[in-house]
Structure formats: C-alpha cells, structure tokens
Amino acid sequence: MQTRDLDDKLVLITGASSGIGAAIAREASARDAMSLLVGRNAKKLAEVEQLIRADGGRSKAYVVSSLTDSHEVERLRAGVIAEAGVPDILVNNAGTGRWAYLEDCSYDEIDEIIAAPLHAALYVARAFLPEMLRRGTGALVTITFIGAFLPWPGATGCTAVRWGMRGFHEAIKSDLRGTNSSATLVAPSVVETEYWQKNRTRKPVTAAWIPLLNTEEVARASLNAVLSRKSILILPQGNAVSADAAPFLPWMGRPRDATVNPLDPKPTVAFVPRLIGFFWTRPPRLPFPQVTARQRSVSLGDLSSPRHDRSRCKSLVRRLDGSYAARPRRWITWTFFAATLSPYAMGSQ
C-alpha cells in the first residue's frame, strides 16, 4: 500500500529514462509527488511519463542533451523553476561508463567516465541548490553503487569516480549542516538494470549471499532514507559490514580467477596487523548531530576551558553519541565474523 508522504512535493531525477532513475520517478509519483524526469533519450522519457500517468501520477519530462554542459544545465534550471518550481528533492542519478582496467581505457573514455556522473552531479546541484537554500528546505540525493566503499577489480575508472561521488556527498553534507536541508548517499550492490547488464562481462564474481536487487526495492528504500534524513544507505544493508571491513580484509572484491601476487602476504597473515591498526588508530565514528549555536559554543567551551580533564571530555563524547562504549565491541565481533566467511564466500585463493 502506497503512502502519501510526498504529497505535492517536487522530485527532480536525472537519468530518469530507465533503471533506478525511472523507478524512483514512478515511486515518487505513486506517493503523490510531481516527478520531473531529466534525461537524454526523449523516447524513453516519454514512455516513463506515460507509465506514470497511466497509474494516476503526475510527471513532466525535460530532455537535456548533456548534463556536463553548463549552458544546458542552466536552460534546464530556468525551465524547471518557471514551469514547476524549485525541487524539494534533487536526485543525481545520471551516469555511464564501461568497466575496464585502466590500461584498457582510452583518454576520451576516461573523460566520459568522469563527466557523468561526477560533473553532472556537481553541475545540477550547483544549479538548483541556491534556490533550495533560499527557500529553507530541500534534500539532495546522490545515487552511486557499492564500489564507492569497496575496491572493485576490473572497474578502475568507474570505481575512482564513485569514490569521488562519495566525497561530494560528504562535502555537501558538511556544507548543509545547520540548515534545514539534507544529503543522502545511496549505494546499492547488484541491481537489475541496463548498467549492470552492460558491465556483466567484467564484473567480478559476486558472493552467493548478496541478493540481486530490483529497481523498485532500491527506489522505495531511497525515498524512505530521504524522508528519514538518513545520510548513507547501503543496499542490501548487510553490505555495510563488508564496506567497513574492506580496509583490513585484503581479499574482499577479488575475482575467483585472479592471480595472487606471490609477494603479497597471505590473507590470514595480513589480517591481524591490519585489524590491530584499524582499532588502534581509528576513533569511533560519531554522527555529529545538528546542534544549535548555543549548544556548540557550550561544547567548545567545555573543551577549551583550562579546568577540563579527561573525564569531562569523555562525558562530552558520550553526550554526542550514547553508543560510544558499545561500538568497538560490536565491530570486533562483526569483523571476525566477516574474516571467517569472506575467503570462502568470495572464493579467494
């Protein structure tokens, strides 16, 4: 049963002609929002618009030849604001790229991989963000894939750009702190889309316990994350454990037919020092909740006061994050669990 939690909201989606973008447009319209479809393929956009209207939803399509052209983006901004208004939710989903090792990519292909999605996300956000901030509300959604957290063999250019998308999200989230706007990063694993079908030949072997997602599941979870103002959504949620464990699990993401470098230490040998270094040098990640200017000044006063001591600093940290004491013990348990199963699930040598 669909809810009306997006009643009369404007949701602009780039790359809305197919895949996750089209699914988000349909899901938003089913929740009584107005979907603004942006893409290059006029025929596919018209098909998505027709499906939405057949289900009783509202949508409008905008054909843009290239989101990496600043003039085209400005024309899109002017048209959207004049005809529909300032979007409430902006979904950066446009992207392309062929999975390949870096030595197999031409220079022009590298430029294309970087242009969309990274340039497109920056340009579109730059075009609409000022109006959203002036209005005082808004949400910026960045769609990437799990390669933004895990090294992905055989997809060097795409993985590097997706890490850049993650960096863009973290930076814009910091910029929006203290405003009434939010930023959400969505990183699904394998999804039934044209993108994954096109890159299937170079895709590393996926573990059997990672399910194949459909676009409707990703769209539903993405909009729920936006409404709950969630910062990062990794799908399926179990992949979050693998993403956090990646820095010290050297075999994660290795394809079954990979050749092991004889100079590399065995995974079981490398695991222990990496695990110790991870917990010795990396502090627990705090959520940094939004606080008022007065609360921030009081907190800074606590730390800068000549009377502060170790116990007072600890009490301040506990006030910011009540789960401080439980986090290390919980992650140690999950880390050893992942270390036990990963060599067999990922088929490493």
C-alpha positions in Angstrom: 0.0 0.0 0.0 1.5 3.3 -1.1 1.6 6.2 1.3 1.2 9.9 0.5 4.3 11.1 2.4 5.5 13.1 -0.6 2.2 14.9 -1.1 2.6 17.7 -3.6 6.4 17.6 -3.4 8.6 18.2 -6.5 11.1 15.4 -7.1 13.7 16.0 -9.9 15.5 12.9 -11.1 18.4 12.9 -13.6 18.9 9.7 -15.6 15.2 9.1 -15.3 14.8 7.3 -18.7 15.5 3.8 -17.3 16.8 1.8 -14.4 16.9 3.2 -10.9 16.0 6.8 -12.0 12.8 5.6 -13.7 11.9 3.5 -10.7 12.4 6.5 -8.3 10.2 8.6 -10.6 7.4 6.0 -10.5 7.7 5.5 -6.8 7.7 9.3 -6.1 4.6 9.7 -8.3 2.9 6.8 -6.5 3.4 8.7 -3.2 1.6 11.7 -4.7 4.7 13.7 -5.7 5.3 15.5 -9.0 8.2 13.7 -10.8 10.4 15.8 -13.0 12.1 13.5 -15.4 15.5 14.5 -16.9 17.4 12.5 -19.5 18.8 12.4 -23.0 16.5 9.9 -24.6 13.2 11.6 -25.4 11.5 8.4 -26.5 12.3 6.6 -23.2 11.4 9.6 -21.1 8.0 9.7 -22.9 7.5 6.0 -22.1 8.2 6.5 -18.4 6.0 9.6 -18.3 3.2 7.6 -19.9 3.5 4.8 -17.4 3.3 7.3 -14.5 0.2 9.0 -15.9 -1.4 5.6 -16.6 -1.1 4.9 -12.9 -2.7 8.2 -12.0 0.6 10.0 -11.2 2.0 13.4 -12.3 5.2 13.9 -14.2 6.9 16.2 -16.7 9.9 15.3 -18.9 12.8 17.5 -19.7 15.2 16.4 -22.5 18.8 17.6 -22.0 21.5 16.6 -24.4 24.2 16.7 -21.8 24.3 17.5 -18.1 28.0 18.2 -18.4 27.3 21.3 -20.5 26.8 24.3 -18.2 24.5 26.1 -20.8 22.2 23.1 -21.0 22.1 22.8 -17.2 21.2 26.5 -16.9 18.5 26.1 -19.5 17.1 23.1 -17.5 17.1 25.1 -14.3 15.3 28.1 -15.8 12.7 25.8 -17.4 12.0 23.8 -14.3 11.7 26.8 -12.0 9.5 28.6 -14.4 7.2 25.7 -15.2 7.1 23.7 -11.9 9.0 25.5 -9.2 12.1 24.7 -7.0 12.5 21.0 -6.5 12.0 19.7 -3.0 14.2 16.6 -3.7 17.0 16.5 -6.2 18.2 13.0 -7.2 21.6 12.9 -9.0 21.3 9.5 -10.8 22.8 10.2 -14.3 25.9 8.2 -15.0 27.6 6.0 -17.5 30.9 4.2 -18.1 32.3 0.9 -19.1 34.0 -1.4 -16.6 37.6 -1.9 -17.7 41.1 -1.9 -16.3 42.8 1.4 -16.6 45.2 0.3 -19.3 42.2 -0.8 -21.5 40.6 2.7 -21.4 41.3 5.4 -23.9 41.8 9.0 -22.8 38.5 10.0 -24.3 36.8 7.2 -22.4 38.3 8.4 -19.1 36.9 11.9 -19.7 33.5 10.4 -20.4 33.6 8.3 -17.2 34.4 11.3 -15.1 31.9 13.7 -16.8 28.9 11.6 -15.9 28.2 11.1 -13.1 30.6 13.4 -11.3 30.5 16.6 -13.4 26.7 16.1 -13.9 26.1 15.8 -10.2 28.2 18.9 -9.4 26.5 21.0 -12.2 22.9 20.0 -11.4 23.5 20.6 -7.6 25.1 23.9 -8.4 22.1 25.0 -10.5 19.3 24.2 -8.0 21.0 24.3 -4.6 20.9 28.1 -4.2 17.1 28.3 -4.7 16.6 25.4 -2.3 18.7 27.1 0.4 16.8 30.4 -0.1 13.5 28.5 0.4 14.9 26.9 3.5 14.2 23.2 2.8 15.4 20.6 0.4 17.1 17.2 0.0 20.0 16.2 -2.2 20.3 12.5 -3.2 23.3 11.0 -4.8 23.0 7.6 -6.4 26.2 5.5 -6.7 27.0 1.8 -6.2 28.9 -0.2 -3.6 32.1 0.5 -5.5 32.1 3.8 -3.6 33.1 1.8 -0.5 34.8 -1.3 -1.8 37.8 -1.6 -4.2 36.2 -3.2 -7.4 38.7 -5.0 -9.6 38.4 -4.5 -13.3 36.5 -1.2 -13.0 39.2 1.2 -12.2 37.8 4.4 -13.7 34.2 3.8 -12.6 35.3 2.9 -9.0 37.5 6.0 -8.8 34.6 8.3 -9.9 32.2 6.6 -7.5 34.6 7.3 -4.6 34.5 10.9 -5.9 30.7 10.9 -5.7 31.0 9.7 -2.1 33.4 12.6 -1.4 31.0 15.0 -3.0 28.2 13.7 -0.7 30.4 14.0 2.4 31.4 17.6 1.5 27.9 18.8 0.7 26.6 17.2 3.8 29.1 19.2 5.8 28.0 22.4 3.9 24.3 21.7 4.7 24.9 21.1 8.4 22.9 23.8 10.4 20.4 24.3 7.5 17.1 22.6 7.1 18.3 20.7 4.0 19.8 17.2 4.0 22.0 15.0 1.8 21.6 11.2 1.3 24.1 8.8 -0.5 22.5 5.6 -1.9 25.0 2.8 -2.7 23.3 -0.4 -3.8 25.1 -3.6 -4.9 24.0 -5.6 -7.9 20.8 -4.2 -9.4 18.7 -5.4 -12.4 19.5 -2.5 -14.7 21.0 -1.9 -18.1 24.1 -0.6 -16.4 24.8 -3.9 -14.7 23.8 -5.9 -17.8 26.2 -4.0 -19.9 29.1 -4.5 -17.5 28.3 -8.1 -16.6 31.3 -9.5 -18.6 33.8 -7.6 -16.5 32.0 -8.0 -13.2 33.9 -9.9 -10.5 32.2 -13.0 -9.1 29.5 -11.9 -6.6 29.1 -13.8 -3.4 26.1 -16.1 -3.3 24.8 -14.4 -0.1 24.5 -11.0 -1.8 21.0 -10.8 -3.3 20.2 -9.4 -6.7 18.1 -6.2 -6.2 15.4 -4.9 -8.4 14.9 -1.2 -9.1 11.6 -1.0 -7.2 13.3 -2.1 -4.0 16.1 0.5 -4.4 13.6 3.3 -5.2 11.4 2.5 -2.2 14.4 2.3 0.2 16.0 5.5 -1.3 12.9 7.6 -0.7 12.4 6.2 2.8 16.0 7.2 3.5 15.4 10.7 2.3 12.3 11.1 4.4 14.1 9.9 7.5 17.1 12.2 6.6 19.5 9.2 6.6 23.0 10.1 5.5 24.2 6.9 3.9 22.1 4.0 2.6 23.9 0.8 1.6 21.8 -1.9 -0.1 21.4 -4.6 0.9 22.1 -3.4 4.4 24.3 -6.4 5.2 26.9 -4.9 2.7 27.6 -2.2 5.3 29.6 -4.7 7.3 31.7 -5.5 4.2 32.2 -1.8 3.4 33.5 -1.1 6.9 35.7 -4.2 6.9 37.3 -3.5 3.5 40.3 -1.6 4.7 41.7 -4.6 6.5 40.3 -7.5 4.6 42.6 -7.7 1.6 40.8 -10.5 -0.3 37.3 -8.8 -0.5 36.3 -8.0 -4.0 38.9 -10.3 -5.5 37.5 -12.3 -8.5 37.7 -16.1 -8.5 40.1 -16.2 -11.4 42.5 -13.6 -10.1 46.2 -14.3 -9.9 47.6 -13.9 -6.4 50.8 -11.9 -6.3 53.4 -14.1 -4.6 54.9 -11.0 -2.9 51.6 -10.3 -1.1 51.2 -11.7 2.4 48.6 -14.4 2.9 45.2 -13.0 4.0 45.4 -14.8 7.3 48.9 -13.2 7.9 47.9 -9.7 6.9 44.6 -9.7 8.7 45.9 -9.5 12.3 48.1 -6.4 11.9 45.5 -4.6 9.9 42.9 -5.3 12.5 45.1 -4.0 15.3 46.0 -0.9 13.3 42.4 -0.2 12.5 41.2 -0.1 16.1 44.4 1.4 17.4 44.4 4.5 15.1 40.8 4.9 14.1 38.4 6.6 16.6 34.8 5.6 16.7 32.7 7.4 14.1 30.4 9.9 15.6 27.2 11.0 13.9 27.9 14.7 14.6 24.2 15.6 15.2 23.0 19.1 14.4 23.2 21.4 17.4 22.2 25.0 17.9 24.8 27.8 18.1 24.4 28.0 21.8 25.0 24.2 22.3 28.0 24.4 20.0 29.5 27.3 22.0 29.0 25.5 25.2 30.6 22.3 23.9 33.6 24.2 22.6 33.8 26.0 25.9 33.9 22.6 27.7 36.9 21.5 25.6 38.8 24.8 25.7 38.3 25.5 29.4 41.5 25.3 31.5 39.6 23.3 34.0 38.7 20.4 31.6 40.2 17.0 32.2 39.9 13.5 30.6 36.7 12.6 32.3 34.9 15.8 31.1 36.0 15.1 27.5 34.6 11.6 27.7 31.3 12.8 29.1 31.0 15.2 26.2 31.6 12.5 23.7 29.0 10.3 25.4 26.5 13.1 25.2 27.1 13.3 21.4 26.9 9.6 20.9 25.3 7.3 23.5 26.6 4.2 21.8 30.3 5.1 22.3 31.1 2.3 24.6 29.3 -0.4 22.6 30.7 0.4 19.2 34.2 -1.2 19.4 33.0 -4.4 20.9 30.2 -4.7 18.3 32.6 -4.1 15.4 35.2 -6.6 16.7 32.5 -9.3 16.7 31.4 -8.5 13.1 35.0 -8.2 11.9 35.9 -11.7 13.0 32.7 -13.0 11.5 33.4 -11.4 8.1 37.0 -12.6 8.3 35.9 -16.1 8.8 33.4 -16.2 5.9 34.9 -13.9 3.3 37.7 -16.2 2.0 35.1 -18.9 1.2 32.3 -16.6 0.0 34.5 -14.6 -2.3 36.4 -17.6 -3.5 39.9 -16.2 -2.9 43.0 -18.3 -3.3 
